[in-house]
Amino acid sequence: MAWETYDDTCDGCKPVLLDLTTGKLLPDDNPAVRAMARIWDQMSLAERQAFHRVTCLNSRAQADLLVIQSIQRQMQKAAVQ
């Protein structure tokens, strides 16, 4: 794994959810985590790479931000279902 490069096999390149009370990762069997994982698995490589550029490399490119907004909407919708 290299910080500068997205790697599909790297767990550090995937989104996580935290318990805001404890600051700890939510477990894999948490419904919100499962919903997020389903969305992540359906995303294209280009979308996952844009996520990496924004979250790890602090990209502010308009194209990357538009992708992130779309991902964010999908995950928020899934979290309330």
C-alpha positions as CSV (number, residue, x, y, z in Angstrom):
1,M,0.0,0.0,0.0
2,A,1.1,3.5,-0.8
3,W,-0.7,6.5,0.5
4,E,-0.5,8.2,-2.9
5,T,-2.1,5.3,-4.8
6,Y,-5.5,3.7,-4.4
7,D,-5.4,-0.1,-4.0
8,D,-8.6,-2.2,-4.1
9,T,-7.0,-4.8,-1.8
10,C,-6.1,-2.3,0.9
11,D,-8.6,-2.1,3.8
12,G,-7.2,1.4,4.5
13,C,-8.5,2.6,1.2
14,K,-12.1,1.7,2.1
15,P,-14.6,3.9,4.0
16,V,-15.4,3.1,7.7
17,L,-18.0,4.3,10.1
18,L,-17.3,5.3,13.7
19,D,-19.4,5.3,16.8
20,L,-19.5,9.0,17.6
21,T,-19.7,8.4,21.3
22,T,-16.7,6.1,21.6
23,G,-14.7,7.0,18.6
24,K,-14.3,3.3,17.8
25,L,-15.1,1.6,14.5
26,L,-18.6,0.2,14.1
27,P,-18.5,-3.6,13.7
28,D,-18.9,-5.2,10.2
29,D,-22.3,-6.7,11.2
30,N,-23.7,-3.2,11.9
31,P,-26.6,-2.5,9.5
32,A,-25.2,0.8,8.5
33,V,-21.7,-0.7,7.8
34,R,-23.3,-3.5,5.7
35,A,-25.3,-0.9,3.7
36,M,-22.1,1.2,3.1
37,A,-20.2,-2.0,2.1
38,R,-22.9,-2.9,-0.5
39,I,-22.7,0.6,-2.0
40,W,-18.9,0.5,-2.0
41,D,-18.9,-2.9,-3.8
42,Q,-21.2,-1.5,-6.5
43,M,-19.0,1.5,-7.2
44,S,-16.8,1.7,-10.2
45,L,-13.0,1.8,-9.9
46,A,-13.1,5.4,-11.0
47,E,-15.5,6.3,-8.2
48,R,-13.4,4.5,-5.6
49,Q,-10.3,6.3,-6.9
50,A,-12.0,9.6,-6.6
51,F,-13.0,8.8,-3.0
52,H,-9.3,8.1,-2.3
53,R,-8.2,11.3,-3.9
54,V,-10.6,13.3,-1.8
55,T,-10.2,11.5,1.6
56,C,-6.5,10.7,1.5
57,L,-5.0,13.2,-0.9
58,N,-7.3,16.2,-0.1
59,S,-8.3,16.6,-3.7
60,R,-10.6,19.5,-4.4
61,A,-11.0,18.9,-8.1
62,Q,-14.6,19.6,-9.1
63,A,-15.0,16.1,-10.8
64,D,-13.8,14.3,-7.6
65,L,-16.1,16.4,-5.4
66,L,-19.1,15.6,-7.6
67,V,-18.4,11.9,-7.3
68,I,-18.1,12.2,-3.5
69,Q,-21.4,14.1,-3.3
70,S,-23.1,11.2,-5.2
71,I,-21.5,8.6,-3.0
72,Q,-22.5,10.6,0.1
73,R,-26.1,10.8,-1.0
74,Q,-26.2,7.1,-1.6
75,M,-24.7,6.2,1.7
76,Q,-27.0,8.6,3.6
77,K,-30.0,7.2,1.9
78,A,-29.0,3.6,2.8
79,A,-28.3,4.6,6.4
80,V,-31.9,5.7,7.0
81,Q,-33.5,2.6,5.5
